[in-house]
Amino acid sequence: MQTLRAEKLSSTYGEKTLFDQISFIINEKDRIGLIGTNGSGKTSLLNVISSQVGADSGDIVTPKEYSIGYLKQIPELQDDLTILDAVFAGSQKVFALIRDYEEALANFSEHPNEQAALDRYTAAQAKMDEEDAWATESEVKTILTQLKISNLNQTVKTLSGGQKKRVGLAQILIQSPDLLLLDEPTNHLDLDSTVWLQDYLSAYRGAVIVVTHDRYFLDQVANQIWELSFGKLYEYQGNYQDYVQQKAERVELEAGTEHKQQQLYKKELAWMRTGAKARSTKQKGRINSFHELEDSVGNLQVDQNVSIDLGQQRLGKEVITIKDANLHFGDKKILTDFNLLIQGNQRIGITGENGAGKSSLLNVITGNLKLDSGIIKVGETVKIGYYKQQTEPIDEDKRMINYLSDVAANVTDKNGAKINVTQLLERFLFPRFMHGTLIRKLSGGEKRRLYLLKILMMQPNVLLLDEPTNDLDIGTLTVLEDYLESFAGTVITVSHDRYFLDKVADRLLIFNGQGQIDFYSGQYSNYLQSIQDNKVNNQASKEDKAGKSSVVSNPVASKKRKLTYAEQMEWDQIENQIDKLDEQKRKVQAAMLENGSDYDKLAKLQDQLTQLNQDIDAKTERWEYLSDFVDE
């Protein structure tokens, strides 16, 4: 059995202790999910395990031929290499064979009539036969296909950040090391690739340590969860759901032990204050025990929740309307005759294929990108907070407190109380000693958390979140999800994270590419299940439906060019009707919160909420239909 053993590893960064005297063993088939708050040292631990950097103290012991593959958050690839050369950068002999074969095949495809090209291809093919390299080549092709990597002759320097991440992941998987270290591997992967990766890792022959925010991914892949917290490493058996339960039990047990120590300390302190004198060996021992107890009491450290309770500006009736929108980049269509009515308090999730235009829609809403044609109207009371996929340029030599003070010296919470910058930083898990820290000294995750805080300090009433799960830790995401649930404004989120979308969105836009966008009312998991059910049903009834159309066209609608008088009257009233339904929905939701323990009343309110959601969906669909025929 190939085993890695770490003994008493310690590492610090400035004043912060990342891990202190931690020891662990990694065996074959271990599937370890490594979690912890941003800045807790997860990436630093991967760097130490991979020997990228040395620990301050401690040792790592491995067998002689033990191999480690490490996917960093930002892969280190040579810009002048092609994708083909980059993914086969390993030293294994079979990689050189496959690379030579792929190059010979490409050359022969371009010059089929040249004898030299044919001879090279024939020789490469024979070498593949001789070394029995076809199985490896087939697996490589599978990995590249599943990660949506097609043009192997494209140079690395022409790739986007997301494409580089996928090439880096392919490079590591192809090398098939004894231990895979994966730092946020699902960033920039669409759903199909993410599901394939979780299945691949579940069957992987070696060991895996993965740092990820994707809780569904951890549930499917991990058989252990390691948590870095205040310099200690806690190990839990099972997946993410098992970890949540086991951690709660551990924290409760530690809190109980701390309480008992506090009670004992108070009793011993009272005895000391009576003027205890070291007249006997027994008394000396009790005094020494008191001082030891004094040193240990009050040292219990538990992870705090990120508190997000900032106020926001009032949002009026008119939010955002998009009508007959068209947008394209070259031959790529992003929006085609696109219509969307965005109302107050809506929760819209945007997902789909990479490069299909999800971020572009957010940039259209903010005015950073102009439509080729069409109309977008943003209400006068709308104040947008845009959390971009890439953090805005920050002066790295600026201190944290100054970065936020540029927005405001203080803000108000939901109750109207003022909160200053120092208090905000502490609520966001930045201890006071860090407030003067230069931004360049922060981890990537800490910078993203600071950036999120700045956006929320602006107190928007419409939040645009572009891939917020990519760099935020699970604890921060959990509290952000809770905050968005009570946020009295509109939220539009671009994400591939199934768990996050299930929590924050009840209406979906699915970008399928080339301007094809599907609408779905409900949770993302329900949408995925409906897609799977449709595939099964279509396969089962394929013969019965052969030659028949499942959709009957409406010849009247296809010829229709403007509204009838009755439809115009309906159009004039429909937005007000949707607003009233939304207001009724908010009142029912508030009543449900007030009557959480009255199950009979709660059941009736839930029925009302279900009916209101159906009415809102029907009205919204009707608005989208009528909007196609409105004369502007």
C-alpha positions as CSV (number, residue, x, y, z in Angstrom):
1,M,0.0,0.0,0.0
2,Q,1.4,3.4,-1.0
3,T,1.2,5.7,2.0
4,L,2.2,9.3,2.8
5,R,2.9,10.1,6.4
6,A,3.2,13.7,7.8
7,E,4.7,14.2,11.3
8,K,4.3,17.4,13.4
9,L,4.0,19.9,10.5
10,S,4.0,23.5,11.5
11,S,3.7,26.6,9.3
12,T,3.1,30.3,9.9
13,Y,2.4,33.3,7.7
14,G,3.3,36.7,9.3
15,E,1.5,36.7,12.7
16,K,-0.9,33.9,11.7
17,T,-0.3,30.3,12.6
18,L,-1.6,28.2,9.7
19,F,-1.1,24.8,11.2
20,D,0.7,23.8,14.4
21,Q,2.2,20.3,15.0
22,I,-0.3,18.5,12.8
23,S,0.2,14.8,11.9
24,F,-1.7,12.6,9.5
25,I,-1.6,9.6,7.1
26,I,-2.8,9.4,3.6
27,N,-3.6,5.9,2.3
28,E,-4.5,4.6,-1.2
29,K,-8.2,5.1,-2.0
30,D,-8.5,7.9,0.6
31,R,-10.8,10.6,-0.8
32,I,-10.2,13.6,1.4
33,G,-12.1,16.9,1.3
34,L,-10.0,19.7,2.8
35,I,-12.1,22.6,4.1
36,G,-11.6,25.7,6.3
37,T,-12.2,29.4,6.2
38,N,-10.4,31.5,3.6
39,G,-6.9,32.1,4.9
40,S,-6.9,29.1,7.3
41,G,-4.0,27.5,5.4
42,K,-5.6,25.0,3.0
43,T,-3.5,26.0,0.0
44,S,-0.4,26.3,2.2
45,L,-0.9,22.7,3.4
46,L,-1.2,21.5,-0.2
47,N,2.0,23.4,-1.0
48,V,3.8,21.7,1.8
49,I,2.5,18.2,0.9
50,S,3.6,18.7,-2.7
51,S,7.0,20.0,-1.6
52,Q,6.4,23.3,-3.4
53,V,7.4,25.0,-0.2
54,G,8.8,23.7,3.0
55,A,7.1,23.6,6.4
56,D,8.6,25.6,9.3
57,S,9.1,22.3,11.1
58,G,8.0,18.7,10.7
59,D,8.5,15.9,8.2
60,I,6.7,14.2,5.3
61,V,7.7,10.6,4.6
62,T,6.8,8.8,1.4
63,P,7.8,5.6,-0.4
64,K,10.7,5.9,-2.9
65,E,8.7,6.1,-6.1
66,Y,5.7,8.0,-4.7
67,S,4.3,10.5,-7.2
68,I,2.2,13.6,-6.4
69,G,0.2,15.6,-8.9
70,Y,-0.8,19.1,-7.9
71,L,-3.5,21.3,-9.6
72,K,-3.1,24.8,-8.3
73,Q,-5.9,27.4,-8.3
74,I,-4.0,29.1,-11.1
75,P,-2.2,26.4,-13.1
76,E,1.4,27.0,-14.0
77,L,1.6,26.4,-17.7
78,Q,4.2,27.6,-20.3
79,D,2.6,30.2,-22.5
80,D,4.5,29.2,-25.6
81,L,3.4,25.5,-25.5
82,T,0.5,24.1,-27.4
83,I,-2.3,22.4,-25.4
84,L,-1.0,19.0,-26.7
85,D,2.5,19.7,-25.3
86,A,1.1,21.1,-22.1
87,V,-1.1,18.1,-21.2
88,F,1.7,15.7,-22.0
89,A,4.4,17.5,-20.0
90,G,5.0,14.6,-17.8
91,S,8.2,12.6,-18.0
92,Q,6.5,9.2,-18.6
93,K,7.7,7.4,-21.8
94,V,4.1,6.7,-22.9
95,F,3.4,10.5,-23.0
96,A,6.2,11.1,-25.5
97,L,4.8,8.2,-27.6
98,I,1.2,9.6,-27.6
99,R,2.4,13.2,-28.2
100,D,4.5,12.0,-31.2
101,Y,1.5,10.0,-32.5
102,E,-0.9,12.9,-32.2
103,E,1.5,15.2,-34.0
104,A,2.1,12.6,-36.8
105,L,-1.7,12.1,-37.2
106,A,-2.3,15.8,-37.4
107,N,0.5,16.2,-40.0
108,F,-0.8,13.3,-42.1
109,S,-4.3,14.7,-42.0
110,E,-3.1,18.0,-43.4
111,H,-0.8,16.4,-46.0
112,P,-2.3,13.0,-46.9
113,N,-0.5,12.8,-50.3
114,E,3.0,13.4,-48.8
115,Q,5.1,10.2,-48.4
116,A,7.1,11.7,-45.5
117,A,3.9,12.4,-43.6
118,L,2.6,8.9,-44.2
119,D,5.9,7.3,-43.2
120,R,6.0,9.3,-39.9
121,Y,2.4,8.4,-39.1
122,T,3.0,4.7,-39.9
123,A,6.1,4.6,-37.7
124,A,4.3,6.3,-34.8
125,Q,1.3,3.9,-35.1
126,A,3.7,0.9,-35.0
127,K,5.4,2.3,-31.9
128,M,2.0,2.7,-30.2
129,D,1.3,-1.0,-31.0
130,E,4.7,-2.1,-29.7
131,E,4.3,-0.3,-26.4
132,D,0.6,-1.1,-26.1
133,A,-0.1,2.6,-25.5
134,W,-3.6,2.6,-27.0
135,A,-5.4,2.2,-23.7
136,T,-3.6,5.2,-22.3
137,E,-4.3,7.2,-25.4
138,S,-8.0,6.3,-25.2
139,E,-8.1,7.4,-21.6
140,V,-6.4,10.7,-22.5
141,K,-8.9,11.4,-25.2
142,T,-11.7,10.7,-22.8
143,I,-10.3,13.1,-20.3
144,L,-9.8,15.9,-22.9
145,T,-13.3,15.4,-24.3
146,Q,-15.0,15.4,-20.9
147,L,-13.1,18.6,-20.0
148,K,-14.2,20.2,-23.3
149,I,-10.7,20.5,-24.6
150,S,-10.7,20.1,-28.4
151,N,-8.1,22.2,-30.3
152,L,-4.9,20.6,-29.1
153,N,-2.8,22.9,-31.3
154,Q,-4.0,26.1,-29.6
155,T,-1.2,27.8,-27.7
156,V,-1.6,28.3,-23.9
157,K,-1.1,32.0,-24.1
158,T,-4.4,32.4,-26.1
159,L,-6.5,30.6,-23.5
160,S,-8.8,32.2,-21.0
161,G,-8.3,31.6,-17.3
162,G,-11.1,29.0,-17.3
163,Q,-9.6,27.2,-20.3
164,K,-6.1,27.1,-18.6
165,K,-7.7,25.6,-15.5
166,R,-9.2,22.8,-17.5
167,V,-5.9,22.2,-19.3
168,G,-4.1,22.1,-16.0
169,L,-6.6,19.6,-14.6
170,A,-6.3,17.4,-17.7
171,Q,-2.5,17.5,-17.4
172,I,-2.7,16.3,-13.8
173,L,-5.3,13.6,-14.4
174,I,-3.4,12.2,-17.4
175,Q,-0.2,11.7,-15.3
176,S,-2.2,9.5,-12.9
177,P,0.0,10.0,-9.8
178,D,-0.2,8.2,-6.4
179,L,-1.7,11.3,-4.8
180,L,-3.8,13.9,-6.5
181,L,-3.9,17.4,-4.9
182,L,-6.7,19.5,-6.4
183,D,-7.3,23.1,-5.4
184,E,-10.8,24.2,-6.4
185,P,-10.9,21.8,-9.5
186,T,-14.6,22.5,-10.3
187,N,-14.0,26.3,-10.8
188,H,-14.8,27.0,-14.5
189,L,-16.3,23.6,-15.1
190,D,-19.8,23.2,-16.4
191,L,-22.2,20.7,-14.9
192,D,-21.4,17.8,-17.3
193,S,-17.7,18.1,-16.6
194,T,-18.2,18.4,-12.9
195,V,-20.4,15.3,-12.7
196,W,-17.8,13.4,-14.9
197,L,-15.0,14.5,-12.6
198,Q,-16.7,13.4,-9.4
199,D,-17.3,10.0,-11.0
200,Y,-13.7,9.8,-12.2
201,L,-12.3,10.7,-8.8
202,S,-14.6,8.2,-7.0
203,A,-13.0,5.4,-9.0
204,Y,-9.5,6.8,-9.0
205,R,-6.9,4.1,-8.0
206,G,-4.7,6.4,-5.9
207,A,-5.5,8.9,-3.1
208,V,-7.1,12.3,-3.5
209,I,-7.1,15.5,-1.5
210,V,-9.5,18.1,-2.9
211,V,-10.2,21.7,-1.8
212,T,-13.6,22.7,-3.0
213,H,-16.7,24.8,-2.1
214,D,-19.0,22.4,-3.9
215,R,-20.9,20.6,-1.2
216,Y,-22.7,18.2,-3.6
217,F,-19.3,17.3,-5.1
218,L,-17.9,16.6,-1.6
219,D,-20.9,14.4,-0.8
220,Q,-20.3,12.3,-3.9
221,V,-16.5,12.1,-3.8
222,A,-15.2,12.3,-0.2
223,N,-14.9,9.5,2.3
224,Q,-13.1,11.8,4.8
225,I,-13.3,15.5,5.6
226,W,-10.3,17.3,7.0
227,E,-10.9,20.7,8.5
228,L,-8.2,23.3,9.2
229,S,-9.3,25.5,12.1
230,F,-7.1,27.8,14.3
231,G,-4.0,25.9,13.4
232,K,-5.4,22.4,14.2
233,L,-6.4,19.7,11.8
234,Y,-9.7,17.8,12.6
235,E,-10.4,14.6,10.7
236,Y,-13.9,13.3,10.2
237,Q,-15.0,10.0,8.6
238,G,-17.6,10.2,5.8
239,N,-18.7,12.8,3.3
240,Y,-19.8,16.5,3.8
241,Q,-23.1,15.6,5.4
242,D,-21.4,13.3,7.9
243,Y,-18.9,16.1,8.7
244,V,-21.7,18.6,9.5
245,Q,-23.2,16.2,12.0
246,Q,-19.9,15.1,13.5
247,K,-18.6,18.7,13.8
248,A,-21.7,19.8,15.7
249,E,-21.2,17.0,18.1
250,R,-17.5,17.9,18.6
251,V,-18.2,21.6,19.2
252,E,-21.0,20.7,21.7
253,L,-18.7,18.4,23.5
254,E,-15.8,20.9,23.7
255,A,-18.2,23.6,24.8
256,G,-19.4,21.4,27.6
257,T,-15.8,20.6,28.7
258,E,-15.0,24.3,28.6
259,H,-18.0,25.1,30.8
260,K,-16.9,22.5,33.4
261,Q,-13.4,24.0,33.4
262,Q,-14.9,27.5,33.9
263,Q,-16.9,26.3,36.9
264,L,-13.9,24.5,38.4
265,Y,-11.8,27.7,37.8
266,K,-14.3,29.9,39.7
267,K,-14.3,27.5,42.6
268,E,-10.5,27.3,42.8
269,L,-10.2,31.1,42.3
270,A,-12.4,31.6,45.3
271,W,-10.2,29.3,47.3
272,M,-7.1,31.2,46.2
273,R,-8.6,34.5,47.2
274,T,-9.2,33.3,50.8
275,G,-5.4,33.5,51.2
276,A,-4.3,30.0,50.4
277,K,-0.9,29.3,51.7
278,A,1.6,26.7,50.6
279,R,1.9,25.1,54.0
280,S,1.8,21.5,52.8
281,T,2.7,19.4,49.8
282,K,-1.1,19.0,49.1
283,Q,-1.7,22.7,49.1
284,K,1.3,23.3,46.9
285,G,-0.1,20.8,44.4
286,R,-3.5,22.5,44.4
287,I,-1.9,25.9,43.8
288,N,0.1,24.5,40.9
289,S,-3.0,22.9,39.5
290,F,-4.9,26.2,39.8
291,H,-2.2,28.0,37.7
292,E,-2.3,25.2,35.0
293,L,-6.1,25.5,34.9
294,E,-5.9,29.3,34.7
295,D,-3.7,28.9,31.6
296,S,-6.1,26.6,29.9
297,V,-9.5,28.2,30.6
298,G,-10.9,30.5,27.9
299,N,-8.7,29.1,25.1
300,L,-11.6,27.3,23.3
301,Q,-11.7,28.6,19.7
302,V,-14.7,28.0,17.5
303,D,-15.4,29.2,14.0
304,Q,-17.6,32.2,14.0
305,N,-20.3,32.9,11.5
306,V,-19.8,35.7,9.0
307,S,-22.5,38.2,10.0
308,I,-24.1,40.0,7.1
309,D,-27.0,42.2,8.3
310,L,-26.4,45.4,6.3
311,G,-29.3,47.7,5.3
312,Q,-30.3,48.6,1.8
313,Q,-32.1,51.2,-0.2
314,R,-35.8,50.9,-1.0
315,L,-36.5,49.2,-4.3
316,G,-39.4,50.6,-6.4
317,K,-41.9,48.8,-8.5
318,E,-39.9,49.1,-11.8
319,V,-36.7,47.0,-11.6
320,I,-35.3,45.8,-15.0
321,T,-37.1,45.1,-18.3
322,I,-35.3,43.6,-21.3
323,K,-37.1,43.5,-24.6
324,D,-36.2,42.2,-28.1
325,A,-32.5,42.1,-27.1
326,N,-29.9,40.9,-29.6
327,L,-26.2,40.5,-28.9
328,H,-23.4,38.7,-30.7
329,F,-19.6,38.5,-30.8
330,G,-18.5,37.6,-34.3
331,D,-20.3,34.4,-35.3
332,K,-21.3,33.6,-31.7
333,K,-24.8,34.6,-30.7
334,I,-25.4,35.6,-27.1
335,L,-29.0,36.9,-27.1
336,T,-31.5,36.5,-29.8
337,D,-34.8,38.4,-29.5
338,F,-34.5,38.0,-25.8
339,N,-37.2,39.2,-23.4
340,L,-37.0,39.3,-19.6
341,L,-39.1,41.0,-16.9
342,I,-37.2,41.3,-13.6
343,Q,-39.3,42.2,-10.6
344,G,-38.6,43.1,-7.0
345,N,-37.6,40.3,-4.6
346,Q,-37.0,37.8,-7.4
347,R,-34.3,35.1,-7.1
348,I,-32.9,34.3,-10.6
349,G,-30.2,31.8,-11.2
350,I,-28.2,31.8,-14.5
351,T,-26.4,28.6,-15.6
352,G,-25.5,26.7,-18.7
353,E,-22.6,26.2,-21.0
354,N,-19.3,28.0,-20.6
355,G,-18.8,30.8,-23.0
356,A,-22.6,31.0,-23.8
357,G,-22.9,34.5,-22.5
358,K,-24.0,34.3,-18.9
359,S,-21.6,37.0,-17.7
360,S,-22.4,39.0,-20.8
361,L,-26.0,39.3,-19.7
362,L,-24.9,40.8,-16.3
363,N,-22.7,43.2,-18.2
364,V,-25.6,44.2,-20.3
365,I,-27.7,44.9,-17.2
366,T,-25.0,47.1,-15.7
367,G,-24.4,49.0,-18.9
368,N,-20.9,47.7,-19.3
369,L,-21.9,46.0,-22.5
370,K,-24.2,47.5,-25.2
371,L,-26.8,45.5,-27.1
372,D,-26.7,45.2,-30.8
373,S,-30.4,46.0,-30.8
374,G,-33.3,45.9,-28.4
375,I,-34.2,47.8,-25.2
376,I,-33.2,47.5,-21.6
377,K,-34.9,49.7,-18.9
378,V,-33.5,50.0,-15.4
379,G,-35.8,51.5,-12.7
380,E,-34.9,54.8,-11.2
381,T,-34.7,53.4,-7.6
382,V,-32.4,50.5,-8.7
383,K,-29.0,50.5,-7.1
384,I,-26.9,47.6,-8.4
385,G,-24.2,45.8,-6.5
386,Y,-22.1,43.8,-9.0
387,Y,-19.8,41.0,-7.6
388,K,-17.7,40.2,-10.6
389,Q,-16.0,36.9,-11.4
390,Q,-12.7,38.7,-11.3
391,T,-11.9,41.0,-8.4
392,E,-11.6,44.6,-9.4
393,P,-8.0,46.0,-9.6
394,I,-6.9,46.8,-6.1
395,D,-3.9,48.7,-5.0
396,E,-1.9,45.8,-3.4
397,D,-0.1,48.3,-1.1
398,K,-3.3,49.7,0.3
399,R,-4.3,48.5,3.8
400,M,-7.6,46.7,4.3
401,I,-9.2,49.3,6.4
402,N,-8.4,52.1,3.9
403,Y,-9.8,50.0,1.0
404,L,-13.2,49.9,2.8
405,S,-13.0,53.5,4.1
406,D,-13.0,54.7,0.5
407,V,-16.6,53.5,0.3
408,A,-17.8,54.9,3.6
409,A,-16.6,55.5,7.2
410,N,-19.7,53.6,8.4
411,V,-23.0,52.1,7.2
412,T,-26.3,51.2,8.7
413,D,-27.7,47.8,9.5
414,K,-31.2,46.6,8.9
415,N,-32.3,48.2,12.2
416,G,-30.8,51.6,11.4
417,A,-27.8,51.3,13.7
418,K,-24.5,52.5,12.5
419,I,-21.6,50.1,11.9
420,N,-18.1,51.4,11.4
421,V,-15.4,49.8,9.2
422,T,-13.6,48.1,12.1
423,Q,-16.8,46.4,13.3
424,L,-17.6,45.3,9.7
425,L,-14.2,43.7,9.3
426,E,-14.5,41.8,12.5
427,R,-17.9,40.5,11.5
428,F,-16.3,39.3,8.3
429,L,-13.8,37.2,10.3
430,F,-10.9,39.7,10.0
431,P,-9.5,40.1,13.5
432,R,-8.5,43.5,14.6
433,F,-4.8,42.9,14.3
434,M,-5.3,42.3,10.5
435,H,-7.1,45.6,9.8
436,G,-3.9,47.4,8.9
437,T,-2.6,44.5,6.8
438,L,-1.5,45.3,3.2
439,I,-3.9,43.7,0.8
440,R,-1.0,41.9,-1.0
441,K,-0.5,39.8,2.1
442,L,-4.0,38.4,2.0
443,S,-4.9,35.0,0.5
444,G,-6.9,34.8,-2.6
445,G,-10.0,33.8,-0.7
446,E,-9.6,36.6,1.8
447,K,-9.3,39.2,-1.0
448,R,-12.6,37.9,-2.4
449,R,-14.3,38.1,1.0
450,L,-13.0,41.7,1.4
451,Y,-14.3,42.5,-2.1
452,L,-17.8,41.0,-1.3
453,L,-17.9,43.2,1.9
454,K,-17.1,46.3,-0.2
455,I,-20.0,45.5,-2.6
456,L,-22.5,45.0,0.3
457,M,-21.2,48.2,2.0
458,M,-22.6,50.1,-1.0
459,Q,-26.1,48.8,0.2
460,P,-27.5,47.8,-3.1
461,N,-31.1,46.6,-3.7
462,V,-30.2,44.6,-6.8
463,L,-27.4,42.1,-6.4
464,L,-25.6,40.6,-9.4
465,L,-23.3,37.7,-8.4
466,D,-21.0,36.2,-11.0
467,E,-19.7,32.8,-9.8
468,P,-19.6,33.8,-6.1
469,T,-18.8,30.3,-5.0
470,N,-15.5,30.1,-6.9
471,D,-13.3,31.6,-4.2
472,L,-15.4,31.9,-1.0
473,D,-15.1,29.3,1.7
474,I,-18.1,27.1,2.7
475,G,-18.7,28.9,5.9
476,T,-19.0,32.3,4.1
477,L,-21.2,30.8,1.4
478,T,-23.6,29.3,4.0
479,V,-24.1,32.7,5.7
480,L,-24.3,34.4,2.3
481,E,-27.1,32.0,1.4
482,D,-29.0,32.8,4.6
483,Y,-28.5,36.5,3.9
484,L,-29.9,36.3,0.4
485,E,-32.9,34.4,1.7
486,S,-33.9,37.5,3.7
487,F,-32.5,40.1,1.3
488,A,-35.4,42.5,0.5
489,G,-34.3,43.1,-3.1
490,T,-33.6,41.2,-6.3
491,V,-30.8,38.7,-6.7
492,I,-29.4,37.5,-10.0
493,T,-26.7,34.8,-9.7
494,V,-24.5,33.2,-12.3
495,S,-23.2,29.8,-11.0
496,H,-22.6,26.2,-11.8
497,D,-22.7,25.2,-8.1
498,R,-25.8,23.0,-7.7
499,Y,-26.0,23.4,-4.0
500,F,-25.7,27.2,-4.1
501,L,-28.3,27.5,-6.8
502,D,-30.8,25.3,-5.0
503,K,-30.4,27.6,-2.0
504,V,-30.7,31.0,-3.6
505,A,-32.7,30.7,-6.9
506,D,-36.3,29.7,-7.6
507,R,-36.2,30.8,-11.3
508,L,-33.6,29.8,-13.8
509,L,-32.2,30.9,-17.1
510,I,-30.3,28.1,-18.8
511,F,-27.8,29.3,-21.5
512,N,-27.4,26.5,-24.1
513,G,-25.3,28.5,-26.6
514,Q,-25.9,30.4,-29.8
515,G,-28.6,32.6,-28.2
516,Q,-30.7,29.6,-27.1
517,I,-31.9,30.3,-23.5
518,D,-34.4,28.1,-21.6
519,F,-36.6,29.4,-18.7
520,Y,-37.4,27.2,-15.7
521,S,-39.4,27.9,-12.6
522,G,-38.1,25.9,-9.6
523,Q,-34.9,24.6,-8.1
524,Y,-31.9,23.6,-10.2
525,S,-32.0,20.0,-8.9
526,N,-35.6,19.8,-10.0
527,Y,-34.6,21.1,-13.4
528,L,-31.8,18.5,-13.8
529,Q,-34.2,15.8,-12.7
530,S,-36.7,16.9,-15.3
531,I,-34.1,16.8,-18.0
532,Q,-33.2,13.2,-17.0
533,D,-36.9,12.2,-16.8
534,N,-37.4,13.7,-20.3
535,K,-34.5,11.6,-21.7
536,V,-35.9,8.5,-20.2
537,N,-39.4,9.2,-21.4
538,N,-38.2,10.1,-24.9
539,Q,-36.3,6.9,-25.2
540,A,-39.2,4.8,-24.0
541,S,-41.7,6.4,-26.4
542,K,-39.3,6.9,-29.4
543,E,-41.1,4.5,-31.7
544,D,-44.6,5.8,-30.8
545,K,-43.6,9.3,-31.5
546,A,-41.7,8.7,-34.7
547,G,-42.7,11.1,-37.4
548,K,-45.0,13.0,-35.1
549,S,-44.5,16.5,-33.7
550,S,-44.8,16.9,-30.0
551,V,-45.7,20.6,-30.4
552,V,-48.7,21.8,-32.4
553,S,-47.9,25.1,-34.0
554,N,-50.3,28.0,-33.8
555,P,-50.7,29.5,-37.3
556,V,-52.5,32.5,-35.9
557,A,-49.6,33.2,-33.4
558,S,-47.0,32.8,-36.2
559,K,-48.7,35.4,-38.3
560,K,-49.5,37.7,-35.4
561,R,-47.7,41.1,-35.5
562,K,-49.5,43.3,-33.0
563,L,-51.8,43.1,-30.0
564,T,-55.6,43.1,-30.2
565,Y,-57.5,45.7,-28.3
566,A,-58.2,43.3,-25.4
567,E,-54.6,42.2,-25.3
568,Q,-53.4,45.8,-25.2
569,M,-55.7,46.4,-22.2
570,E,-54.2,43.2,-20.6
571,W,-50.7,44.4,-21.3
572,D,-51.4,47.8,-19.7
573,Q,-52.4,46.1,-16.4
574,I,-50.1,43.0,-16.3
575,E,-47.1,44.5,-14.6
576,N,-49.2,46.0,-11.8
577,Q,-50.9,42.6,-11.4
578,I,-47.5,40.9,-11.1
579,D,-46.4,43.5,-8.5
580,K,-49.6,42.9,-6.4
581,L,-49.0,39.1,-6.5
582,D,-45.4,39.7,-5.4
583,E,-46.6,41.8,-2.5
584,Q,-49.1,39.1,-1.5
585,K,-46.2,36.6,-1.7
586,R,-44.0,38.7,0.7
587,K,-46.9,39.0,3.2
588,V,-47.5,35.3,3.2
589,Q,-43.7,34.6,3.6
590,A,-43.7,37.0,6.6
591,A,-46.7,35.3,8.1
592,M,-45.0,31.9,7.8
593,L,-42.0,33.3,9.7
594,E,-44.3,34.6,12.5
595,N,-46.2,31.3,12.7
596,G,-43.4,28.8,12.5
597,S,-44.7,26.7,15.4
598,D,-48.4,26.7,14.4
599,Y,-48.3,23.8,11.9
600,D,-52.0,24.0,11.0
601,K,-51.7,27.6,10.0
602,L,-48.4,27.0,8.4
603,A,-49.8,24.4,6.1
604,K,-52.6,26.8,5.0
605,L,-50.0,29.5,4.3
606,Q,-47.9,27.1,2.4
607,D,-50.9,26.3,0.1
608,Q,-51.4,30.0,-0.4
609,L,-47.7,30.5,-1.3
610,T,-47.8,27.6,-3.7
611,Q,-50.8,29.1,-5.5
612,L,-49.2,32.6,-5.6
613,N,-46.0,31.1,-7.1
614,Q,-48.1,29.4,-9.8
615,D,-50.0,32.7,-10.5
616,I,-46.8,34.7,-10.7
617,D,-45.3,32.2,-13.1
618,A,-48.4,32.2,-15.3
619,K,-48.5,36.0,-15.4
620,T,-44.8,36.3,-16.1
621,E,-45.1,33.8,-19.0
622,R,-48.0,35.8,-20.3
623,W,-46.0,39.0,-20.1
624,E,-43.2,37.4,-22.1
625,Y,-45.7,36.3,-24.7
626,L,-47.4,39.7,-25.0
627,S,-44.0,41.5,-25.1
628,D,-43.2,40.0,-28.5
629,F,-46.1,42.0,-30.1
630,V,-45.9,45.3,-28.3
631,D,-45.3,48.3,-30.5
632,E,-42.6,50.5,-29.0
